[in-house]
Amino acid sequence: MWDPQEYLNHAELRARPFRDLVARIGAERPRRVVDAGCGPGTLTGELTRQWPGAIVEAFDSSPEMVASARERGVAVRLCDVTEWRPEPDTDVVVSNAVLQWVPEHDAVLRRWVRELPPGAWLAVQVPGNMDAPSHRAARAVAASDRWARRLRDVRLRGSGAVSEPRDYADLFADLGCAVDVWETTYVQRLGGENAVLDWLTGTALRPIVAALDDDEWQEFRRDLAPVLDEAYPPRSDGTTWFPFRRIFAVARTPS
């Protein structure tokens, strides 16, 4: 389903939340650092540079992303986040823009906290824009008369896939963790024609891309593009402002 190159078309904008997340991890000399859902591996090396003495473990559930990461020399294995279990020496886990794809991922987070050693750091970032105009537009077009039957079995990310910041704060606090939760809306400046559509093609629209053949996908794009342009009007210089809300949580397991 995933296209590493499509995902990397906005590599620097996608990297910024990762860096903001990692900057809040206070681990000094972790034994093992895990990139849980590493994608194409372009940011895994930053964990190695941050903690050069640590074993850096990386995994992803997409064969395409794993292959792309390996081409970059990243030691990565194929694994789903719902099945991954931490080694006893895991002191840092980073999950960046992954868990929004996992329904009821609060159960995964609770299990990780229970299985991590005392004093371990768990850092999570998920998009908080499920009800943004971009996602409402995509869901509306997918549910239209033209597409409803063809896409009836396709699960788009809905507003229930991600919790609010307070919910994550409560989840970790109830487990006895020290926790830091915040949200940021990045006002991203995208370039080119159909800029927001191209951004969504690399992430949120992947289930639709996978469900349609090439001709159908182009038709779907033609239906969605004007709706997105109305919601996010291009500027006179050809760029488009695309606000993107993200939710962050950094928790430390009880000592």
PyMOL commands that set and color helices and strands:
alter all, ss='L'
color gray80, all
select helices_A, chain A and resi 4-22+44-50+63-71+99-101+106-115+133-142+159-161+165-174+195-201+206-211+214-231
alter helices_A, ss='H'
color red, helices_A
select strands_A, chain A and resi 32-36+55-60+76-78+90-96+121-127+178-191+239-252
alter strands_A, ss='S'
color yellow, strands_A
deselect
rebuild
show_as cartoon
